[in-house]
Every structure is written in C-alpha cells, then in structure tokens.
C-alpha cells in the first residue's frame, strides 16, 4: 500500500513538472501571459481528522490517486490523534496562509473551526467537508458515509442471521457525535420497520472505549438469558463486543460490527463476529479531490456526496473490492 501511494505521488509530481514546463514553453512562444496561466496546477490542501490511523492513510491514498488523474497538486495532513483539536486548528490556519485553490477539511470540532471557515469564504477559497459535516454553511459539499443507511445495512444482516426474531443489544460509541446518533438511529429504525419479531434492548454507550464496550457486553449477556444478537457501532465498540463475548464464554450469539481494524477482522475470520459494515475511505479521498476540482472550475454539485459502504463477512472478506476498503 505504501509503495503504491509513493508511486502515485511520484507520477503526480512528474505530471505537475511536465505541465508547468509545457506552460512555460507555451507562454514564452506566445508572449507573456496567455496560456501560461491556464496551465497552472491547481493546489488542494487537505486537513484530515487524523493521520497515523490506517483509515486516514486510505483516505490519503484515494486523494493522491484522484489528484494524479486530474492533474492537481495536493497536501494531506492531520493531527496525531483525533483529540488534538488545537493542532488541527493550527494546521488549518497555516493552510489558509498558503492560499490554496481549494481546501478539503474533516473537522474534529465543527464549532472551533467555524471562524476559519468564514475566513476561507471571505478569501473565496472553496471548502469541501469530508467524513463528518462542519456546523457552517461554508462548505460547498460534504463527502461522507450515509451512516444511517450503513447502520440499516448492519440491522438487515443481523435480522437475517437471527431469522427475524430474538432479543438484540446495541453498543453505541456515543450519543453526542453525528456518527453516534446516526448509527444508532439508522439501526433502530430499520429494525422497527422491518423486523417486528426482534426486541431491542436500550442502547448502551461505550465512548469508543474498547474495555468499556467489553464490560457492557458481558453485563448485557449476564442480564439477558435470551440475548440473541449484538451490534457494535464503530471499531472500538465492535472489538469490545467481540472481546466481551469471548470472555463471557457465551456461544451462539450473532454479533455485527461497523468499520474495520485488525481485531475486528480477526473476530470475523474466527467467527466471533458474523460480519461488519465498512466505510469506503479510498472513495472518500477520491471524492474530496473530485469535488474540489469541480469547485475550482465553478461546476455546481450536490450538498452531500454519499461515499458508500460495504458489508463484509467470511464469504467476501478476501475479495479485492473489500480488501481495498479494509484497514488493519
């Protein structure tokens, strides 16, 4: 993966060089100005929620591939962890000072970023939001997963695994973020509309803490002798559900997760989790750059770009299409 992204980077750099050389040569022969400015390579600065996690590296790979395809130059950066709000704001401030042609931005704290969004607007720099929306009407569009639809997909698969009946528990990562709310509500509303034979327990919240998710799972198993299924709404919650099931020694439970990560992939391969819904990080990266290029050219586009999701389980986990969207 890393070799691959490096290769794309080199190709992109080569394309940029040849473009600018062609531009200079043309400009010189036609007299200054003219097509020389037309050959200027658009610069898109992307500030992500994180950088070291595999999810964001996959987003970066998608963005680099699309930039190479469209003849754009990009920079991609993000804070070391997803709690470094101040670091992210500093990155965004520094990016604005470079006057890029467009900005891609995934906000850790949408309110904290609002003044900088206004600054981008006043400087006529279009902003493409991605992964999670910004509380601002500045972004031209938002490229993200439709989390309600993805959660409904997890519900549908769990219902099929249970033959449409039984008691089901939910371990949700939080009730404050948009993803937490959407992945809970999308799951609940699908079950209520399509699986009258399934009884849902009240959702429990893990705060994306693996150990806490495992404890919740064990308590749920202990308190409900007839528990048939469990849903974990993000990487940490799903991994915690798998850990809780293993530690409780309970057999025959059907559990489904969300996102990816090594522990979750292992749990699916070993049969503790039945399957999971993953987002499409490579596709998110591609869409951010494609949307930025449209914004630079002034092409109109929808306010929300659905970047899709995939259900994966033992039967398709090794398919190339699924391997491309999973991350360890």
N, C-alpha and C positions, 0 to 999 in steps of 0.2 A: 504494500500500500504506500509506504513512504517513498520507495524508489519511484513508484508510479507518479506520485504527486510531484516529485522533484523533476521528473522528466517533463511533465506538463508545464511546470514552471519555466524550464529551460526553453521549451518550444515557444511559450508565451513571450519570454524575453526576446527570443530571436525574432519573433513576429513583430514585436514592438520596434526593435532596431531596424529591421528592413523597412517597416512602414515609415519611420522617421527619416531614414536615408532617402527613400523614394520621394518623400515630401520635400526634402531639402533640394534634391536634384531637380524636381519639377519646378519648385519655387525659383531656383536660380535661372532656369532657362526661360521661364515665363515672366521674369521680372518679379520683384519682391511682392509678397502677399499672395493673392490668388489662391491656388490650390494648396499652397504650403500650409495654411492654417486649416484647410479642410482635412489634411492628413494627420492632424494632432490626435494622439492616442487618448481616448477618454480614461480618466483616472477615477476608480471607485474605491472608497475607503470603507472597509467593513470592520465594525466593532461588535464582537460577539459577547455572549454571557460568560463564556469560559474559553479555555484554550487547551489545557492539558488533557481533558477528558476525551475519550475516543469519539463521542458523539460530535463534538465541535471540530475535531480533526476531519471527520467525514464530511461535515458541512463545508469546511475549507477546501477539501478535495473537489467537491462539486462546484464550488465557486471558481476555483482555478481552471477547471476543465471548460466551464462556460466562458470564462474570460478569454481563454486561448481561442475558442471557437469564434468569439465575436470581436476579437482584436482590441480588447480592453486591458488596462493595467489595473491590478488590484493590490491592496494591502489587507491583511487579515490579522487581527489581534484581539485578545480578550484577557481579562484578569485571571490570575492563577486559580482562584476558586470562585464559586458562584455567590459568595457572601461579600466579595470585595467591591462594594458599591462605589466607594470613593475612587478606587483605582480605575474603575470603568469610566467614571465621570471625567477624570483626568485624561484618559485615552481619547474620549470624545472631544474634549476641549482642544487637545493637540491636533486631532484630525481636522477640526474646523479651521484651525490656523493654516492648514496646508491648502485650503480652498479646493477640495476635490470637486469633480463634476457631479458626483452623487455619493450618498452615504448609505451603507447598509447597517442597521442597528437593531440589536436584540437587548432590550432593556432589562437590567436586574431590578431596578426601581423606577417605574414609569414616572412617578411624581418628581423624583430627584432630577430626571433627565429633561423635564418639561422646558426649563429656561433655555437649554441648549438647542432644543427642537425649534423654539421660537427664533433663536439666532440663525439657525440653518435656513429657516424660512425667509428671514429678512435679507440674507445673503443669496437668496434664490438658489440654494443647493437642495435638490430634491432628496428626500429621505425615504428609504424602503425599510419598513419594520419587518423583522422576521422572528420566528419561534414564538414570541408572545407579544401581544399588542402593547402600544405605548398609549398612556392616557393623554392623548393630544390629537388634534385633527391635522397635524403637520404631515405625517407620513402619507405618501402618495398611495401606497398599498401595503398590506401585511401578508407576507408569505409564511404560512404556518400550517400545522396539522389541524384538521377539524376534530378536536378532541372529543366532542360529544358523539360524533359518528364513529370514531375509533373505539370509544368505550362501548357503544352499542354493538359493535362487531364482537368485542370480548364477551358481552352478555349473550349474544346469539350462539356463539360457540359453546359457552358454558351450559346454556339451556339444552343444546343438542346433546352434549355429553351426559346430561342428567335425565334425558328423556322428558324434559319439560316439567319435572316435579322435584320437590325437596326444599330443604332449608339452606339458604345461601348467606354467607357473611361477606362483608366488604372491609378491606383495609385500605383506606384512602390516605394519600400523602399529606394533604392539608385541606382546610376549608377556607383559606384566605386567598390563594392564588387562583387565577383564571383556570389553569390546567386542573387544579384540585377539584374545583367546583364542577367543571365541565365533564371530567372523567367520572365523577360520582353521578351527576345528574343524567348523563347520557346512558350510563349503565342501568340506573334505576328506571328511567322512563321506558327503555326498551323492554325490560322485564315486566313492568306493569302492563304495557300494551300487548305483549306477545306471549307471555308465559304465566297465565293465571294460576298454574299449579305450583309455581315457585313462591316460597315465603322468604322475604328479605329481612334479615336482622338489621338493626340500626347501624349505620356506618361508624367505624372506629377510625381514629386518626393517628398516624404514625410519625408525623412531622419529618418524613423522609429519613427516619432513624431505623436502621436495619434491626437492631436489638429490640427496639420498642415494637416494631412490626411482628417480630418473632414472639414476644411476650403476649401481645394482643391475640395472635393466632392460637397460642396454647390455651389462653383463658377462654377463647371462643369455643374451642374443641371441648374443654372441660365442662363448660356451662350448657352445651347443646349436644346431647347424646345423638340426636338425629341430624346433625350437621352433614350436608351432602356436598357442598361446594364453597369455594372461597375465591374472591377476586382481589388482586393487589394492583393498585393504580399507577405505580411507577417502579423504576428499577429497584430502589431500596425496599419499597413495600413488598414487591413480588419476591425478592430474595429473602426477606424476613418471613413471608408466608411459607416459603419452601423450608426454611430453617425450622420454623415453629412446627410444621407438620412432621419433619424428620425427628425432632426432639421429643414430640409427644408420642411418637410410635404409632399414630393413628393410620390405619390402612383404608384404602378405598375412597379417599376424598378426591374430588376433582377440583383442581385449582388452576386458575388462569391469571396471567400477568400482563404487564404493559412495559414497553421499552425493551432494552437488551442488557448486555453486560455478561461477563463470564459466568458468574454464579447462577444467573437465570438460564443461560444456555445449557450449562451442566445439569440443572434441575429438570429441564425439558428432555435432554438426552437420557437422563436416568429415570424419567417417568414420574418424578415427584410433582412437577408442574405439567399440565396437559398441553399447554401452549401459551402464546402471548401475542399481543399486537405491538408491532414496532412502527415507529415513525420512519420517515424517509429523509435522513439527514443529508445525503448526497443531493437528493432532489431539492431540498430547501436551499442549499448553496447555489445550485444551478438557477433556481427561480429568482433569487435575490439579484444575481448579476443580470439575468434577462430583463427583470423589471427595471433595474437601474438604467440599462441601455435604452429601454422604451421611454423612461422619464427624461433622460438626456435628450432624446430625439423629439420629445413632446408628444409621443403617441399616448392616447388615452388607454387606461386599463382599469380593471375592476378594483374595488377597495379591499377585497380579500382574495388571495390566491391559495387554493387548497392544495397542499403539497402531498396529500395522500398518506396511506398507511398500509401495512401488510399483516395478515395473520400468519403466524408460523408455528409449526409443531414438528414432531418427529418425522412426519412424512415429507416435509418440504424444506427442512432447515438447511440442507446441503445444496439446494438449488442456487444457481449463480445469482439469480434476481434477489433472493433472500439474503445470501451471504453479503451482497453489496450494501445492504441496509442494516446489517447487524454490526455491533462493535463490542470488543472484548474489554 
